[in-house]
Amino acid sequence: MKRLLLVGLVLLLAAGFATAGETKQGTTTLNFLINGLGTFGVNGSTAGTANGNYLYGFGASYYIQDDMAIRLGLAFNRWNSNEKDVNVTGDEQDFTQMAFGIQPALLWFFMNEGPVSAYWGPGVMFGMSSNESVYTPPTGAASTSKTSYTDFGVGIIMGAQWMAWEQVAFNAEYMISYNSSASDTESGGTTTDGPSITEFGISSWSVGLNLFLR
């Protein structure tokens, strides 16, 4: 469904009927991602990956000069649960998940034709996450198991932006990148390294919504 949305946006870009875009120095935008047509809606901006999964959070761009912007995606999430066995006194299981990601990029806008402009630039992705489990038995010492993941990527972003209204724009883009990920598990005082994975190619493609703040 998202591919259909992407095709529709490209057709709108080709039509080129809207207000002229403002890629001027000092402009700030808030950035979101658009879901597919099946469950249409918006997400936060991408902010790196962790354990091979994309992280989503706050996204914004700032034009440091005409037709040049710094874009940033930032994510942080922490989740915790505590379970107790009602049939066992003193039995307790504690789970904690944490994820952090950041994705900066420097973008140049060119080929400005009315409301349509193309852009490209370098981008970096970094993310880390961990899953920790602590089991406390009725008697004896507690046991802890923790798995940590670290992802890093660097690549080139290529896309196009269409100003639908004066302060609302849509964009479609690809990112061609080199990505690496690693993990380790710590249990019983012993740390075991997981597999290291490297990839090169089109790591992501997306359709976005940008709100311009004047």
MDAnalysis code that builds the backbone (N, CA, C; Angstrom):
import MDAnalysis as mda
import numpy as np

u = mda.Universe.empty(642, n_residues=214, atom_resindex=np.repeat(np.arange(214), 3), trajectory=True)
u.add_TopologyAttr("name", ["N", "CA", "C"] * 214)
u.add_TopologyAttr("resid", np.arange(1, 215))
u.add_TopologyAttr("resname", ["MET", "LYS", "ARG", "LEU", "LEU", "LEU", "VAL", "GLY", "LEU", "VAL", "LEU", "LEU", "LEU", "ALA", "ALA", "GLY", "PHE", "ALA", "THR", "ALA", "GLY", "GLU", "THR", "LYS", "GLN", "GLY", "THR", "THR", "THR", "LEU", "ASN", "PHE", "LEU", "ILE", "ASN", "GLY", "LEU", "GLY", "THR", "PHE", "GLY", "VAL", "ASN", "GLY", "SER", "THR", "ALA", "GLY", "THR", "ALA", "ASN", "GLY", "ASN", "TYR", "LEU", "TYR", "GLY", "PHE", "GLY", "ALA", "SER", "TYR", "TYR", "ILE", "GLN", "ASP", "ASP", "MET", "ALA", "ILE", "ARG", "LEU", "GLY", "LEU", "ALA", "PHE", "ASN", "ARG", "TRP", "ASN", "SER", "ASN", "GLU", "LYS", "ASP", "VAL", "ASN", "VAL", "THR", "GLY", "ASP", "GLU", "GLN", "ASP", "PHE", "THR", "GLN", "MET", "ALA", "PHE", "GLY", "ILE", "GLN", "PRO", "ALA", "LEU", "LEU", "TRP", "PHE", "PHE", "MET", "ASN", "GLU", "GLY", "PRO", "VAL", "SER", "ALA", "TYR", "TRP", "GLY", "PRO", "GLY", "VAL", "MET", "PHE", "GLY", "MET", "SER", "SER", "ASN", "GLU", "SER", "VAL", "TYR", "THR", "PRO", "PRO", "THR", "GLY", "ALA", "ALA", "SER", "THR", "SER", "LYS", "THR", "SER", "TYR", "THR", "ASP", "PHE", "GLY", "VAL", "GLY", "ILE", "ILE", "MET", "GLY", "ALA", "GLN", "TRP", "MET", "ALA", "TRP", "GLU", "GLN", "VAL", "ALA", "PHE", "ASN", "ALA", "GLU", "TYR", "MET", "ILE", "SER", "TYR", "ASN", "SER", "SER", "ALA", "SER", "ASP", "THR", "GLU", "SER", "GLY", "GLY", "THR", "THR", "THR", "ASP", "GLY", "PRO", "SER", "ILE", "THR", "GLU", "PHE", "GLY", "ILE", "SER", "SER", "TRP", "SER", "VAL", "GLY", "LEU", "ASN", "LEU", "PHE", "LEU", "ARG"])
u.atoms.positions = np.array([
    [0.815, -1.205, 0.000],
    [0.000, 0.000, 0.000],
    [0.861, 1.272, 0.000],
    [1.958, 1.216, 0.727],
    [2.816, 2.401, 0.779],
    [3.389, 2.703, -0.599],
    [3.616, 1.635, -1.414],
    [4.112, 1.866, -2.779],
    [3.083, 2.639, -3.607],
    [1.800, 2.323, -3.419],
    [0.758, 3.061, -4.127],
    [0.755, 4.521, -3.717],
    [0.965, 4.760, -2.430],
    [1.019, 6.132, -1.943],
    [2.200, 6.866, -2.543],
    [3.330, 6.163, -2.667],
    [4.513, 6.765, -3.256],
    [4.271, 7.126, -4.713],
    [3.635, 6.216, -5.472],
    [3.328, 6.492, -6.877],
    [2.409, 7.695, -6.993],
    [1.399, 7.767, -6.112],
    [0.490, 8.904, -6.144],
    [1.190, 10.213, -5.885],
    [2.141, 10.202, -4.954],
    [2.879, 11.420, -4.653],
    [3.744, 11.838, -5.830],
    [4.361, 10.866, -6.493],
    [5.184, 11.182, -7.664],
    [4.342, 11.828, -8.756],
    [3.114, 11.330, -8.949],
    [2.229, 11.925, -9.950],
    [1.878, 13.364, -9.588],
    [1.680, 13.622, -8.307],
    [1.404, 14.991, -7.880],
    [2.612, 15.881, -8.106],
    [3.797, 15.332, -7.877],
    [5.014, 16.099, -8.128],
    [5.117, 16.470, -9.605],
    [4.770, 15.508, -10.452],
    [4.842, 15.758, -11.890],
    [3.826, 16.813, -12.312],
    [2.659, 16.789, -11.683],
    [1.637, 17.767, -12.044],
    [2.068, 19.182, -11.700],
    [2.715, 19.346, -10.561],
    [3.295, 20.633, -10.183],
    [2.291, 21.751, -10.005],
    [1.151, 21.479, -9.388],
    [0.186, 22.546, -9.152],
    [0.081, 22.802, -7.652],
    [0.712, 23.860, -7.190],
    [0.656, 24.250, -5.788],
    [1.449, 25.525, -5.611],
    [1.568, 25.972, -4.375],
    [2.329, 27.178, -4.102],
    [3.813, 26.904, -4.186],
    [4.596, 27.922, -4.413],
    [6.044, 27.767, -4.495],
    [6.618, 27.402, -3.136],
    [7.630, 26.532, -3.153],
    [8.245, 26.086, -1.921],
    [9.154, 27.145, -1.325],
    [9.320, 27.123, 0.008],
    [10.174, 28.061, 0.717],
    [11.306, 27.295, 1.388],
    [12.420, 27.145, 0.671],
    [13.604, 26.515, 1.258],
    [14.597, 27.624, 1.591],
    [14.169, 28.543, 2.465],
    [14.936, 29.739, 2.783],
    [15.646, 29.603, 4.122],
    [16.759, 30.313, 4.247],
    [17.532, 30.313, 5.476],
    [16.659, 30.728, 6.666],
    [16.816, 29.997, 7.782],
    [16.064, 30.298, 8.992],
    [14.738, 29.577, 9.112],
    [14.318, 28.840, 8.074],
    [13.051, 28.103, 8.124],
    [13.221, 26.810, 8.915],
    [12.215, 26.474, 9.716],
    [12.217, 25.231, 10.487],
    [11.009, 24.389, 10.091],
    [11.193, 23.083, 10.012],
    [10.074, 22.181, 9.727],
    [10.007, 21.078, 10.771],
    [8.792, 20.598, 11.031],
    [8.571, 19.387, 11.804],
    [8.277, 18.266, 10.824],
    [8.931, 17.111, 10.999],
    [8.886, 16.044, 10.008],
    [8.185, 14.797, 10.543],
    [7.341, 14.204, 9.678],
    [6.609, 12.987, 10.026],
    [6.682, 12.014, 8.849],
    [6.383, 10.737, 9.116],
    [6.267, 9.731, 8.072],
    [4.804, 9.367, 7.881],
    [4.425, 9.037, 6.640],
    [3.060, 8.660, 6.318],
    [2.969, 7.148, 6.214],
    [1.957, 6.552, 6.885],
    [1.718, 5.119, 6.788],
    [1.078, 4.779, 5.455],
    [0.959, 3.480, 5.196],
    [0.310, 3.013, 3.973],
    [-1.174, 3.305, 3.977],
    [-1.792, 3.066, 2.836],
    [-3.210, 3.396, 2.686],
    [-4.100, 2.498, 3.523],
    [-3.641, 1.262, 3.815],
    [-4.468, 0.328, 4.568],
    [-4.757, 0.821, 5.973],
    [-3.745, 1.363, 6.636],
    [-3.897, 1.941, 7.979],
    [-3.331, 3.351, 7.926],
    [-3.955, 4.195, 7.131],
    [-3.417, 5.524, 6.851],
    [-3.272, 6.330, 8.137],
    [-2.139, 7.015, 8.245],
    [-1.856, 7.845, 9.399],
    [-0.434, 8.355, 9.314],
    [0.066, 8.920, 10.392],
    [1.429, 9.424, 10.401],
    [2.187, 8.858, 11.595],
    [3.500, 8.687, 11.403],
    [4.401, 8.268, 12.460],
    [5.406, 9.379, 12.716],
    [6.180, 9.213, 13.793],
    [7.303, 10.094, 13.998],
    [8.371, 9.848, 12.938],
    [9.354, 10.706, 12.894],
    [10.425, 10.589, 11.919],
    [11.327, 9.408, 12.255],
    [12.002, 8.843, 11.233],
    [12.961, 7.776, 11.483],
    [14.158, 8.325, 12.248],
    [14.689, 7.510, 13.150],
    [15.807, 7.939, 13.996],
    [16.757, 6.772, 14.209],
    [17.250, 6.204, 13.101],
    [18.187, 5.097, 13.195],
    [17.490, 3.757, 13.345],
    [18.295, 2.717, 13.510],
    [17.788, 1.366, 13.690],
    [18.422, 0.732, 14.920],
    [17.763, -0.283, 15.464],
    [18.295, -1.066, 16.575],
    [17.784, -2.486, 16.418],
    [18.711, -3.432, 16.415],
    [18.366, -4.833, 16.194],
    [17.655, -5.015, 14.858],
    [18.044, -4.214, 13.868],
    [17.458, -4.311, 12.535],
    [16.098, -3.687, 12.380],
    [15.549, -3.102, 13.435],
    [14.235, -2.469, 13.376],
    [14.369, -0.954, 13.421],
    [13.559, -0.260, 12.617],
    [13.621, 1.195, 12.590],
    [13.050, 1.782, 13.875],
    [13.704, 2.841, 14.346],
    [13.232, 3.591, 15.500],
    [12.560, 4.870, 15.011],
    [11.482, 5.278, 15.669],
    [10.734, 6.457, 15.270],
    [10.607, 7.406, 16.452],
    [10.715, 8.705, 16.155],
    [10.627, 9.679, 17.226],
    [10.457, 11.084, 16.679],
    [11.049, 12.053, 17.368],
    [10.944, 13.456, 16.982],
    [11.811, 13.723, 15.748],
    [11.260, 14.483, 14.784],
    [12.016, 14.839, 13.585],
    [11.834, 16.301, 13.233],
    [12.916, 16.976, 12.854],
    [12.854, 18.387, 12.490],
    [13.984, 18.712, 11.529],
    [13.790, 19.785, 10.764],
    [14.818, 20.294, 9.854],
    [14.980, 21.789, 10.074],
    [16.202, 22.273, 9.847],
    [16.468, 23.711, 9.945],
    [17.336, 24.111, 8.757],
    [16.894, 25.136, 8.016],
    [17.624, 25.595, 6.832],
    [18.720, 26.564, 7.277],
    [19.974, 26.086, 7.214],
    [21.106, 26.906, 7.646],
    [21.456, 27.964, 6.604],
    [21.015, 27.760, 5.369],
    [21.102, 28.769, 4.317],
    [20.086, 28.409, 3.260],
    [19.876, 29.281, 2.285],
    [18.904, 28.989, 1.231],
    [19.242, 27.661, 0.559],
    [18.249, 26.775, 0.455],
    [18.369, 25.491, -0.227],
    [19.353, 24.532, 0.444],
    [19.629, 24.698, 1.722],
    [20.481, 23.757, 2.459],
    [19.938, 23.614, 3.876],
    [19.658, 22.355, 4.292],
    [19.037, 22.123, 5.598],
    [19.751, 21.020, 6.364],
    [19.766, 21.175, 7.681],
    [20.176, 20.104, 8.583],
    [18.907, 19.416, 9.079],
    [18.857, 18.106, 8.940],
    [17.691, 17.346, 9.384],
    [18.104, 16.377, 10.493],
    [17.240, 16.213, 11.483],
    [17.568, 15.347, 12.615],
    [16.357, 14.539, 13.047],
    [16.580, 13.241, 13.248],
    [15.591, 12.372, 13.862],
    [16.151, 11.869, 15.185],
    [15.341, 11.900, 16.240],
    [15.818, 11.521, 17.568],
    [14.748, 10.683, 18.255],
    [15.165, 9.525, 18.801],
    [14.208, 8.629, 19.454],
    [14.775, 8.130, 20.774],
    [13.894, 7.992, 21.767],
    [14.250, 7.364, 23.039],
    [13.014, 6.697, 23.606],
    [13.171, 5.453, 24.042],
    [12.029, 4.722, 24.585],
    [12.509, 3.759, 25.669],
    [11.800, 3.720, 26.787],
    [12.110, 2.784, 27.865],
    [10.809, 2.170, 28.369],
    [10.831, 0.848, 28.478],
    [9.635, 0.113, 28.895],
    [10.016, -0.870, 29.986],
    [9.173, -0.981, 31.018],
    [9.468, -1.877, 32.127],
    [8.196, -2.567, 32.601],
    [8.329, -3.833, 32.949],
    [7.200, -4.569, 33.534],
    [7.715, -5.458, 34.661],
    [6.841, -5.691, 35.622],
    [7.188, -6.511, 36.773],
    [6.079, -7.531, 36.991],
    [6.466, -8.808, 37.055],
    [5.494, -9.871, 37.216],
    [5.818, -10.686, 38.460],
    [4.774, -11.038, 39.201],
    [4.926, -11.870, 40.378],
    [3.975, -13.064, 40.278],
    [4.485, -14.210, 40.621],
    [3.674, -15.424, 40.614],
    [2.845, -15.456, 41.895],
    [1.530, -15.357, 41.728],
    [0.657, -15.298, 42.915],
    [0.688, -16.597, 43.707],
    [1.175, -17.670, 43.070],
    [1.212, -18.966, 43.736],
    [2.546, -19.249, 44.427],
    [3.523, -18.352, 44.221],
    [4.852, -18.557, 44.805],
    [5.247, -17.293, 45.549],
    [5.438, -17.368, 46.842],
    [5.822, -16.213, 47.646],
    [7.283, -15.855, 47.383],
    [7.517, -14.600, 47.030],
    [8.883, -14.136, 46.804],
    [9.381, -14.314, 45.388],
    [8.595, -14.939, 44.526],
    [8.981, -15.119, 43.121],
    [8.683, -13.832, 42.350],
    [9.677, -13.345, 41.560],
    [9.498, -12.083, 40.847],
    [10.303, -12.072, 39.550],
    [9.687, -11.554, 38.479],
    [10.346, -11.429, 37.174],
    [10.222, -9.979, 36.719],
    [11.359, -9.358, 36.417],
    [11.382, -7.946, 36.010],
    [11.973, -7.833, 34.608],
    [11.247, -7.171, 33.688],
    [11.695, -6.983, 32.311],
    [11.888, -5.495, 32.030],
    [12.985, -5.158, 31.352],
    [13.248, -3.769, 30.971],
    [13.760, -3.729, 29.533],
    [13.148, -2.888, 28.715],
    [13.603, -2.655, 27.345],
    [13.928, -1.177, 27.173],
    [15.025, -0.901, 26.483],
    [15.440, 0.483, 26.245],
    [15.949, 0.608, 24.820],
    [15.647, 1.734, 24.174],
    [16.131, 1.985, 22.821],
    [16.435, 3.465, 22.647],
    [17.531, 3.739, 21.952],
    [17.917, 5.116, 21.642],
    [18.406, 5.161, 20.204],
    [18.012, 6.206, 19.481],
    [18.456, 6.345, 18.100],
    [18.589, 7.800, 17.693],
    [19.509, 8.049, 16.773],
    [19.695, 9.393, 16.232],
    [20.050, 9.267, 14.753],
    [19.510, 10.169, 13.928],
    [19.736, 10.113, 12.482],
    [19.844, 11.533, 11.923],
    [21.062, 12.085, 11.862],
    [21.255, 13.411, 11.262],
    [21.525, 13.311, 9.758],
    [21.221, 14.393, 9.051],
    [21.482, 14.462, 7.611],
    [21.680, 15.919, 7.203],
    [22.456, 16.117, 6.154],
    [22.665, 17.438, 5.548],
    [22.134, 17.371, 4.126],
    [21.140, 18.216, 3.799],
    [20.436, 18.117, 2.527],
    [20.588, 19.384, 1.704],
    [20.837, 19.190, 0.385],
    [20.870, 20.292, -0.583],
    [19.647, 20.187, -1.480],
    [18.933, 21.302, -1.656],
    [17.755, 21.359, -2.517],
    [18.121, 22.035, -3.831],
    [17.660, 21.452, -4.955],
    [18.017, 21.968, -6.270],
    [16.870, 21.679, -7.243],
    [17.037, 22.123, -8.476],
    [16.007, 21.942, -9.511],
    [14.649, 22.423, -9.022],
    [14.624, 23.599, -8.400],
    [13.372, 24.155, -7.894],
    [12.489, 24.608, -9.058],
    [11.422, 23.854, -9.303],
    [10.483, 24.184, -10.373],
    [9.116, 24.437, -9.745],
    [8.829, 25.698, -9.416],
    [7.570, 26.017, -8.764],
    [7.507, 25.366, -7.397],
    [6.495, 24.530, -7.184],
    [6.345, 23.914, -5.861],
    [7.215, 22.677, -5.653],
    [7.942, 22.260, -6.674],
    [8.693, 21.007, -6.616],
    [10.187, 21.283, -6.525],
    [10.877, 20.570, -5.654],
    [12.334, 20.648, -5.581],
    [12.893, 19.269, -5.266],
    [14.015, 18.942, -5.907],
    [14.720, 17.704, -5.599],
    [15.755, 17.993, -4.514],
    [16.210, 16.960, -3.825],
    [17.239, 17.151, -2.805],
    [18.085, 15.886, -2.671],
    [19.273, 16.074, -2.131],
    [20.157, 14.952, -1.845],
    [21.120, 15.369, -0.736],
    [21.799, 14.381, -0.150],
    [22.782, 14.702, 0.868],
    [23.172, 13.484, 1.687],
    [24.238, 13.594, 2.477],
    [24.699, 12.480, 3.307],
    [23.872, 12.362, 4.587],
    [23.749, 11.134, 5.056],
    [23.032, 10.880, 6.300],
    [23.724, 9.797, 7.111],
    [23.553, 9.860, 8.415],
    [24.145, 8.887, 9.334],
    [23.042, 8.338, 10.229],
    [23.102, 7.039, 10.529],
    [22.146, 6.407, 11.428],
    [22.902, 5.717, 12.561],
    [22.440, 5.917, 13.783],
    [23.006, 5.204, 14.926],
    [21.890, 4.833, 15.874],
    [21.908, 3.592, 16.340],
    [20.895, 3.143, 17.275],
    [21.428, 2.080, 18.214],
    [20.879, 2.036, 19.395],
    [21.242, 1.001, 20.348],
    [20.023, 0.639, 21.169],
    [19.935, -0.633, 21.551],
    [18.815, -1.090, 22.364],
    [19.275, -2.224, 23.261],
    [18.489, -2.492, 24.280],
    [18.821, -3.579, 25.195],
    [17.544, -4.185, 25.757],
    [17.605, -5.489, 26.020],
    [16.531, -6.225, 26.674],
    [17.122, -6.890, 27.916],
    [16.608, -6.544, 29.084],
    [17.147, -7.080, 30.320],
    [16.058, -7.785, 31.114],
    [16.393, -8.968, 31.612],
    [15.463, -9.750, 32.418],
    [16.139, -10.114, 33.736],
    [15.460, -9.827, 34.844],
    [15.975, -10.147, 36.176],
    [14.962, -11.050, 36.865],
    [15.423, -12.250, 37.234],
    [14.530, -13.200, 37.926],
    [14.995, -13.354, 39.367],
    [14.067, -13.125, 40.282],
    [14.343, -13.272, 41.711],
    [13.548, -14.467, 42.234],
    [14.230, -15.568, 42.614],
    [13.520, -16.747, 43.120],
    [13.119, -16.557, 44.574],
    [12.284, -17.444, 45.087],
    [11.890, -17.332, 46.499],
    [13.085, -17.391, 47.445],
    [14.083, -18.173, 47.083],
    [15.306, -18.262, 47.886],
    [16.508, -18.229, 46.949],
    [17.630, -17.757, 47.440],
    [18.836, -17.714, 46.631],
    [18.992, -16.396, 45.908],
    [20.084, -16.307, 45.119],
    [20.423, -15.059, 44.434],
    [19.606, -14.869, 43.163],
    [19.399, -13.611, 42.816],
    [18.696, -13.283, 41.566],
    [19.604, -13.556, 40.370],
    [19.007, -13.847, 39.235],
    [19.756, -14.071, 37.995],
    [19.362, -13.011, 36.971],
    [20.360, -12.544, 36.235],
    [20.139, -11.468, 35.264],
    [20.616, -11.890, 33.884],
    [19.831, -11.572, 32.870],
    [20.207, -11.811, 31.476],
    [19.942, -10.535, 30.686],
    [20.947, -10.081, 29.941],
    [20.808, -8.835, 29.196],
    [21.415, -8.979, 27.802],
    [20.648, -8.600, 26.799],
    [21.127, -8.599, 25.416],
    [21.133, -7.165, 24.900],
    [22.266, -6.740, 24.347],
    [22.422, -5.374, 23.841],
    [22.698, -5.407, 22.343],
    [22.142, -4.422, 21.623],
    [22.308, -4.318, 20.177],
    [22.836, -2.925, 19.824],
    [23.731, -2.867, 18.851],
    [24.253, -1.594, 18.356],
    [24.238, -1.610, 16.836],
    [23.630, -0.582, 16.230],
    [23.556, -0.462, 14.770],
    [24.173, 0.864, 14.334],
    [24.864, 0.830, 13.186],
    [25.439, 2.049, 12.622],
    [25.315, 1.997, 11.107],
    [24.989, 3.148, 10.512],
    [24.882, 3.215, 9.059],
    [25.251, 4.591, 8.537],
    [25.755, 4.653, 7.318],
    [26.081, 5.915, 6.660],
    [25.728, 5.779, 5.186],
    [25.142, 6.825, 4.610],
    [24.723, 6.700, 3.223],
    [24.330, 8.029, 2.599],
    [23.721, 7.937, 1.414],
    [23.285, 9.093, 0.632],
    [21.769, 9.063, 0.492],
    [21.142, 10.206, 0.770],
    [19.695, 10.362, 0.645],
    [19.378, 11.069, -0.667],
    [18.381, 10.582, -1.388],
    [17.925, 11.214, -2.629],
    [16.404, 11.272, -2.607],
    [15.846, 12.464, -2.870],
    [14.400, 12.575, -2.815],
    [13.870, 13.810, -3.506],
    [12.577, 14.035, -3.352],
    [11.896, 15.205, -3.930],
    [10.852, 15.699, -2.946],
    [10.637, 17.016, -2.939],
    [9.668, 17.648, -2.040],
    [8.658, 18.449, -2.840],
    [7.405, 18.344, -2.435],
    [6.309, 19.054, -3.122],
    [5.555, 19.891, -2.091],
    [5.500, 21.214, -2.299],
    [4.766, 22.109, -1.418],
    [3.291, 22.085, -1.810],
    [2.498, 21.381, -1.013],
    [1.069, 21.280, -1.307],
    [0.338, 22.561, -0.952],
    [0.694, 23.154, 0.191],
    [0.150, 24.420, 0.630],
    [1.290, 25.269, 1.165],
    [0.986, 26.450, 1.620],
    [2.039, 27.379, 2.020],
    [2.929, 26.828, 3.121],
    [2.355, 26.084, 4.063],
    [3.139, 25.580, 5.186],
    [3.121, 24.067, 5.310],
    [2.693, 23.379, 4.252],
    [2.616, 21.913, 4.272],
    [3.280, 21.363, 3.023],
    [4.206, 20.425, 3.211],
    [4.901, 19.803, 2.087],
    [4.915, 18.292, 2.276],
    [4.955, 17.569, 1.146],
    [5.135, 16.126, 1.147],
    [6.473, 15.815, 0.479],
    [7.090, 14.719, 0.885],
    [8.337, 14.324, 0.256],
    [8.392, 12.815, 0.091],
    [9.183, 12.374, -0.872],
    [9.442, 10.953, -1.090],
    [10.944, 10.794, -1.295],
    [11.548, 9.757, -0.670],
    [12.996, 9.630, -0.740],
    [13.456, 8.189, -0.579],
    [14.691, 7.960, -1.050],
    [15.421, 6.723, -0.832],
    [16.689, 7.039, -0.054],
    [17.224, 6.026, 0.628],
    [18.542, 6.149, 1.243],
    [19.367, 4.935, 0.860],
    [20.480, 5.178, 0.167],
    [21.423, 4.121, -0.178],
    [22.545, 4.171, 0.843],
    [22.760, 3.075, 1.588],
    [23.671, 3.159, 2.712],
    [24.415, 1.859, 2.975],
    [25.459, 2.000, 3.781],
    [26.197, 0.869, 4.333],
    [25.812, 0.778, 5.802],
    [25.365, -0.399, 6.236],
    [24.905, -0.591, 7.607],
    [25.625, -1.770, 8.255],
    [25.916, -1.630, 9.534],
    [26.492, -2.734, 10.304],
    [25.771, -2.836, 11.635],
    [25.656, -4.043, 12.153],
    [25.003, -4.265, 13.440],
    [25.744, -5.356, 14.199],
    [25.731, -5.228, 15.523],
    [26.383, -6.208, 16.400],
    [25.570, -6.339, 17.673],
    [25.775, -7.443, 18.384],
    [25.038, -7.668, 19.626],
    [25.888, -8.499, 20.582],
    [25.535, -8.447, 21.841],
    [26.159, -9.316, 22.843],
    [25.155, -9.623, 23.932],
    [25.326, -10.776, 24.564],
    [24.440, -11.228, 25.628],
    [25.257, -11.491, 26.886],
    [24.786, -10.935, 28.003],
    [25.440, -11.129, 29.290],
    [24.519, -11.913, 30.212],
    [24.989, -13.055, 30.685],
    [24.195, -13.896, 31.561],
    [25.122, -14.659, 32.501],
    [24.808, -14.635, 33.797],
    [25.607, -15.346, 34.779],
    [27.044, -14.883, 34.840],
    [27.290, -13.613, 34.566],
    [28.639, -13.074, 34.612],
    [29.468, -13.355, 33.376],
    [28.876, -13.972, 32.353],
    [29.579, -14.288, 31.107],
    [28.965, -13.515, 29.948],
    [29.819, -12.902, 29.127],
    [29.359, -12.140, 27.968],
    [29.665, -12.906, 26.692],
    [28.657, -13.075, 25.845],
    [28.800, -13.794, 24.582],
    [28.471, -12.854, 23.436],
    [29.396, -12.734, 22.488],
    [29.166, -11.876, 21.325],
    [28.226, -12.554, 20.342],
    [27.274, -11.777, 19.820],
    [26.388, -12.285, 18.791],
    [26.988, -12.073, 17.409],
    [26.272, -12.429, 16.369],
    [26.795, -12.259, 15.010],
    [26.868, -10.790, 14.614],
    [27.873, -10.445, 13.806],
    [27.981, -9.102, 13.225],
    [27.458, -9.156, 11.799],
    [26.605, -8.204, 11.445],
    [25.958, -8.195, 10.132],
    [26.255, -6.876, 9.432],
    [26.644, -6.943, 8.158],
    [26.857, -5.744, 7.348],
    [26.000, -5.836, 6.084],
    [25.480, -4.699, 5.645],
    [24.627, -4.635, 4.460],
    [24.955, -3.382, 3.657],
    [24.767, -3.472, 2.346],
    [24.913, -2.297, 1.491],
    [23.826, -2.323, 0.437],
    [23.156, -1.172, 0.272],
    [22.091, -1.087, -0.719],
    [21.076, -0.051, -0.312],
    [19.864, -0.162, -0.874],
    [18.782, 0.760, -0.511],
    [18.250, 0.315, 0.842],
    [18.621, 1.030, 1.878],
    [18.250, 0.628, 3.232],
    [16.848, 1.077, 3.604],
    [16.337, 2.124, 2.965],
    [14.996, 2.596, 3.310],
    [14.419, 3.417, 2.172],
    [13.106, 3.473, 2.131],
    [12.398, 4.415, 1.277],
    [11.151, 4.837, 2.049],
    [10.748, 6.078, 1.876],
    [9.671, 6.599, 2.720],
    [8.944, 7.738, 2.044],
    [7.730, 7.994, 2.528],
    [6.920, 9.137, 2.130],
    [6.659, 9.955, 3.395],
    [6.919, 11.262, 3.338],
    [6.843, 12.077, 4.542],
    [5.938, 13.274, 4.428],
    [5.602, 13.820, 5.580],
    [4.816, 15.039, 5.713],
    [5.647, 16.034, 6.515],
    [5.828, 17.256, 5.984],
    [6.650, 18.274, 6.627],
    [5.799, 19.528, 6.878],
    [5.795, 20.008, 8.110],
    [5.067, 21.208, 8.482],
    [6.061, 22.343, 8.655],
    [5.912, 23.408, 7.859],
    [6.829, 24.533, 7.887],
    [6.398, 25.543, 8.948],
    [7.342, 25.906, 9.791],
    [7.104, 26.903, 10.831],
    [7.740, 28.225, 10.392],
    [6.927, 29.255, 10.230],
    [7.441, 30.545, 9.752],
    [7.866, 31.402, 10.902],
])
